[in-house]
Amino acid sequence: MGSQKTTVPFKGTKEQEAALLKVIADHKNEKGALMPILQKAQEIYGYLPIEVQTIISDELNIPLEKIYGVVTFYSQFALNPKGKYRISVCLGTACYVKGAGDLFNKLQELLGIEDGGCTPDGKFSLESCRCIGACGLAPVLTINEDVYGKLTVDELESILAKY
């Protein structure tokens, strides 16, 4: 699960927990309830940290390992929170050939987080993605809805400074 030092501390509220317990109670006796419960849990919390997986495990009497297996198998589920600014670097072929790997490595270094991680202050999250359809602008990264193309490693610090 990557390095622990880059994770944001879990900040679940009593209201979120109550909402989760209600979702579990509503679906508990349905066949195949785990997926809809995990989807609702992610809507409630924004991601599925081990604390949330443990509540689901205890309430459904399903081993935590099974829940973790489902959460890590499906790309729709996130183990880490997303930052206020979600940075996504395209590592599709066109971008990769033009140096996107170097951009991604430099961002990991600048932010001190790995792929899928979030800075401890919750400001930035970083993820790699496949082609976003802007191959003519390669290499490309997005920060939320903003698209940056034809980038060099030297431009990254000034781009981050805008946020």
Sequence and secondary structure as in RCSB ss.txt:
>XXXX:A:sequence
MGSQKTTVPFKGTKEQEAALLKVIADHKNEKGALMPILQKAQEIYGYLPIEVQTIISDELNIPLEKIYGVVTFYS
QFALNPKGKYRISVCLGTACYVKGAGDLFNKLQELLGIEDGGCTPDGKFSLESCRCIGACGLAPVLTINEDVYGK
LTVDELESILAKY
>XXXX:A:secstr
   GGG       HHHHHHHHHHHHHHTTSTT HHHHHHHHHHHHSS  HHHHHHHHHHHT  HHHHHHHHHHST
T  SS   SEEEEEE SHHHHHTTHHHHHHHHHHHHT  TT B TTSSEEEEEES  S GGG S EEETTEEE S
  GGGHHHHHHT 
